[in-house]
């Protein structure tokens, strides 16, 4: 399956989370870090979800729950996830059906976040454990002083924009500047 890797700005945007168990709770944390306006719909929710401060409707999922939603995350039973996926498809809303690639139109990858750098790894929903191992590996090989790399790249980008440096010249300049960090 060919996927388009993409990072979404969810800050202040409504995201529907269907389900109230441990899997839903693990997805909630990532959505909150992204600043999403999360609505949780589930007959019952675990304590960490209840304590999160998000809006919760303790009831079964209904089609109208997708009104005004930018993204849906289905972390419920397989039959509920399938229903969310069908309803989301008709509304042209992307849905991440947790551990259910057949009912998903979006996959949340394994993520490494450090020093303003975000790496996401996907196996198209087919091997999440492998994605986790690759995430740990990527985190281990990133330079320990990644903050210096990020600061250097940011400073250079501002200079390139100011001086209208052509794109073809930027990467070699960045490589040279990163090498110069290590006299």
FENRAZI-V669033 format. One record per pair of residues at least 24 apart in sequence whose ideal C-beta (glycine too) atoms are under 6 Angstrom apart, sorted by the first residue. I is the first residue (numbers start at 0). GAP is how many residues later the second one is. D is the distance in Angstrom with one decimal. If there is no record, write none. Layout:
# FENRAZI-V669033
i,gap,d
I,GAP,D
I,GAP,D
This chain:
# FENRAZI-V669033
i,gap,d
0,123,4.6
2,121,5.9
9,24,4.4
9,26,4.0
10,24,3.3
11,25,5.8
12,57,4.4
13,54,5.3
13,55,5.1
14,56,4.8
15,49,5.5
15,53,4.7
15,56,4.5
16,56,4.8
17,43,4.9
17,56,4.9
17,58,5.0
17,66,5.3
18,56,3.5
18,57,3.9
19,24,5.4
19,25,3.3
19,29,5.7
22,52,4.5
22,75,5.2
23,51,3.9
24,24,5.3
26,46,5.1
26,48,5.7
40,24,5.2
62,24,4.8
65,25,5.3
65,27,5.7
68,24,5.5
100,24,3.1
109,25,3.6
111,26,5.3
111,27,4.6
113,32,5.5
114,31,4.0
114,32,4.3
114,35,4.9
115,34,4.8
147,33,5.7
151,25,5.3
